[in-house]
Amino acid sequence: MEIKYWSDIACPFCYIGSNRMKRAMKELGIYNTTELEFKYFELDPTTSKETTEGYINHFTQGNKSMEDQAKQQMAYIEKMAHDDGLSMDINSVIPTNTVDAHRLIKLANSKHDPVLTENLIRRFYQVYFNDGRSIADHNVLVNAATEVGLYKDEVEVILNSDKYFQEVKADEIEAMQSGIHAAPFFVINNKYGINGAQPYEVFINALKQVQDEEDKAKG
């Protein structure tokens, strides 16, 4: 079985949905033997690398009349994360561009060490949704990347260049060509799709179905 999923570090439902998929994989005993490929999906290409904007203003796109509704939605998202055992302080989020973080995920992936890649993805989600730090700040990115085992000099070289930018953009092109217009989006065996942060049981049932099909194919 192989799974690929489109996600953005700035997407709370991607954080929650990917965690549910990984939990389901672990419950079924396939996490360590199944390829799980993270692909980039930019939720908002207009987001800048520097901002003084608070998350609620970003959430409402500056529409003050939507703030009460937005606060309720943000509280709901935060509760979803907490119920799944994830740390999230959504009011502390600094809404900045995530492309450099995704370039570093490509760097980690080039090491062919799934644990390293997963640890970096998890750390970046924590930076964005819990630490109240800018995911576009190169110092923040260097610290987070070196914490999980990447070398500082190599990380800095990537950040001071455009390396892996084309690979990141290729993920977006693949999404468009595949008819994927939102994240998270999971594709199992290039055949089955799961859209959004579906309930945990949806991930379990989908994986079981694919397992059953693979077992029958083996005869």
C-alpha positions as CSV (number, residue, x, y, z in Angstrom):
1,M,0.0,0.0,0.0
2,E,1.1,3.5,-0.7
3,I,-0.4,6.8,0.5
4,K,0.2,10.3,-0.6
5,Y,-1.5,13.4,0.9
6,W,-1.6,17.1,0.0
7,S,-1.3,19.4,3.0
8,D,-0.2,22.8,4.1
9,I,1.5,23.5,7.4
10,A,-0.9,26.4,7.8
11,C,-4.0,24.2,7.5
12,P,-5.5,23.1,10.9
13,F,-7.6,20.5,9.2
14,C,-4.5,19.1,7.5
15,Y,-2.8,18.8,11.0
16,I,-5.8,17.0,12.4
17,G,-6.6,14.9,9.3
18,S,-3.0,13.7,8.8
19,N,-2.8,12.8,12.5
20,R,-6.0,10.7,12.2
21,M,-4.6,8.9,9.1
22,K,-1.3,8.1,10.9
23,R,-3.2,6.9,14.0
24,A,-5.3,4.6,11.8
25,M,-2.2,3.2,10.0
26,K,-0.6,2.5,13.4
27,E,-3.7,0.8,14.7
28,L,-3.7,-1.5,11.7
29,G,0.0,-2.2,12.0
30,I,0.9,-0.8,8.6
31,Y,2.5,2.5,9.6
32,N,6.1,1.3,9.4
33,T,5.7,-0.7,6.2
34,T,3.6,1.8,4.2
35,E,4.9,4.6,2.1
36,L,3.4,7.9,3.3
37,E,4.3,10.8,1.1
38,F,3.6,14.4,2.1
39,K,2.8,16.8,-0.8
40,Y,2.5,20.6,-0.8
41,F,-0.8,22.3,-1.2
42,E,-0.7,26.1,-0.7
43,L,-4.0,27.3,0.9
44,D,-3.4,31.0,0.3
45,P,-0.7,32.0,-2.2
46,T,-1.2,35.6,-1.2
47,T,0.1,35.1,2.3
48,S,3.3,37.1,2.9
49,K,6.4,36.1,4.7
50,E,6.1,39.0,7.2
51,T,2.9,40.2,8.9
52,T,1.6,42.0,11.9
53,E,-1.9,40.5,11.3
54,G,-3.6,38.4,14.0
55,Y,-5.0,35.0,13.1
56,I,-8.6,36.1,13.5
57,N,-8.2,39.0,11.0
58,H,-6.6,36.5,8.6
59,F,-9.4,34.1,9.2
60,T,-12.1,36.7,8.4
61,Q,-10.1,38.4,5.7
62,G,-10.6,41.6,7.7
63,N,-14.3,41.4,7.8
64,K,-15.2,42.6,11.3
65,S,-18.8,41.4,11.0
66,M,-17.6,37.8,10.8
67,E,-15.4,37.9,13.9
68,D,-18.0,36.3,16.3
69,Q,-18.6,33.5,13.9
70,A,-14.9,33.1,13.3
71,K,-14.2,32.9,17.0
72,Q,-16.7,30.0,17.3
73,Q,-15.1,28.2,14.3
74,M,-11.7,28.7,15.7
75,A,-12.7,27.3,19.1
76,Y,-14.3,24.3,17.3
77,I,-11.1,23.6,15.4
78,E,-9.0,23.9,18.6
79,K,-11.3,21.5,20.4
80,M,-11.0,19.0,17.5
81,A,-7.3,19.1,17.8
82,H,-7.3,18.8,21.6
83,D,-9.8,15.9,21.4
84,D,-7.2,14.1,19.1
85,G,-4.4,14.8,21.6
86,L,-2.8,17.6,19.6
87,S,-1.5,20.8,21.1
88,M,-3.1,23.9,19.5
89,D,-3.3,27.5,20.5
90,I,-5.0,28.9,17.5
91,N,-5.1,32.5,18.8
92,S,-1.3,32.6,18.9
93,V,-0.9,31.7,15.2
94,I,1.1,34.1,13.0
95,P,-0.4,33.7,9.5
96,T,2.7,33.7,7.2
97,N,3.8,32.0,4.0
98,T,4.8,28.3,4.4
99,V,6.7,27.6,1.2
100,D,10.2,27.7,2.9
101,A,9.0,25.2,5.5
102,H,7.8,22.9,2.7
103,R,11.2,23.2,0.9
104,L,12.8,22.0,4.1
105,I,10.4,19.0,4.2
106,K,11.6,18.2,0.7
107,L,15.2,18.3,2.1
108,A,14.3,16.0,4.9
109,N,12.5,13.6,2.4
110,S,15.7,13.5,0.3
111,K,17.4,11.8,3.2
112,H,15.2,8.7,2.8
113,D,14.5,8.6,6.5
114,P,10.7,8.6,7.1
115,V,11.2,9.2,10.9
116,L,13.2,12.3,10.2
117,T,10.6,13.6,7.7
118,E,7.7,12.9,10.0
119,N,9.5,14.5,13.0
120,L,10.1,17.7,10.9
121,I,6.5,17.8,9.7
122,R,5.2,17.4,13.3
123,R,7.6,20.1,14.6
124,F,6.6,22.6,11.9
125,Y,2.9,22.0,12.8
126,Q,3.8,22.7,16.5
127,V,5.7,25.9,15.5
128,Y,2.7,27.2,13.6
129,F,-0.2,26.1,15.7
130,N,1.3,26.1,19.2
131,D,4.5,28.1,19.6
132,G,3.2,31.4,18.3
133,R,6.3,31.7,16.0
134,S,6.4,32.7,12.4
135,I,6.9,29.6,10.1
136,A,8.4,32.0,7.5
137,D,11.2,33.2,9.9
138,H,14.4,31.6,8.8
139,N,15.8,31.6,12.4
140,V,12.7,29.7,13.6
141,L,13.0,27.3,10.7
142,V,16.7,26.6,11.3
143,N,16.0,26.0,15.0
144,A,13.1,23.7,14.3
145,A,14.9,21.7,11.6
146,T,18.1,21.2,13.7
147,E,16.0,20.1,16.7
148,V,14.9,17.1,14.7
149,G,18.3,16.2,13.2
150,L,19.0,18.2,10.1
151,Y,22.3,20.0,9.9
152,K,22.3,23.7,10.4
153,D,24.6,24.5,7.5
154,E,22.6,22.5,5.0
155,V,19.3,24.0,6.2
156,E,20.7,27.5,5.8
157,V,22.0,26.8,2.3
158,I,18.4,25.7,1.3
159,L,16.8,28.7,2.9
160,N,19.2,31.1,1.2
161,S,18.6,29.6,-2.2
162,D,15.6,28.5,-4.3
163,K,16.4,24.8,-4.0
164,Y,13.4,22.5,-3.9
165,F,11.1,25.3,-5.0
166,Q,10.3,23.6,-8.2
167,E,9.6,20.3,-6.4
168,V,7.2,22.1,-4.1
169,K,5.4,23.7,-7.0
170,A,5.3,20.3,-8.9
171,D,3.2,19.0,-6.0
172,E,0.7,21.8,-6.7
173,I,0.6,21.1,-10.4
174,E,0.0,17.4,-9.7
175,A,-2.9,18.3,-7.4
176,M,-4.5,20.5,-10.1
177,Q,-4.0,17.8,-12.7
178,S,-5.6,15.3,-10.4
179,G,-8.6,17.5,-9.7
180,I,-7.6,18.2,-6.1
181,H,-8.7,21.7,-5.0
182,A,-8.5,21.6,-1.3
183,A,-6.5,20.1,1.5
184,P,-6.0,17.8,3.2
185,F,-6.5,15.3,0.5
186,F,-5.3,11.7,0.8
187,V,-4.8,9.2,-2.1
188,I,-4.4,5.5,-1.4
189,N,-2.8,3.4,-4.1
190,N,-3.5,6.1,-6.7
191,K,-7.1,4.8,-6.6
192,Y,-9.1,6.0,-3.5
193,G,-9.4,9.5,-2.3
194,I,-10.3,10.9,1.2
195,N,-11.0,14.6,1.4
196,G,-10.7,16.6,4.6
197,A,-10.3,15.8,8.3
198,Q,-12.8,13.0,8.2
199,P,-13.7,11.1,11.4
200,Y,-11.1,8.6,12.5
201,E,-13.4,5.7,11.5
202,V,-13.4,6.8,7.9
203,F,-9.6,6.4,7.7
204,I,-9.7,3.0,9.5
205,N,-12.5,1.7,7.2
206,A,-10.8,3.0,4.0
207,L,-7.5,1.4,4.9
208,K,-9.2,-1.9,5.9
209,Q,-11.0,-1.9,2.5
210,V,-7.7,-1.5,0.6
211,Q,-6.0,-4.2,2.8
212,D,-8.8,-6.6,2.0
213,E,-8.5,-5.9,-1.8
214,E,-4.7,-6.4,-1.6
215,D,-5.2,-9.7,0.3
216,K,-7.7,-10.9,-2.3
217,A,-5.3,-9.9,-5.1
218,K,-2.6,-12.0,-3.6
219,G,-4.9,-14.9,-3.8
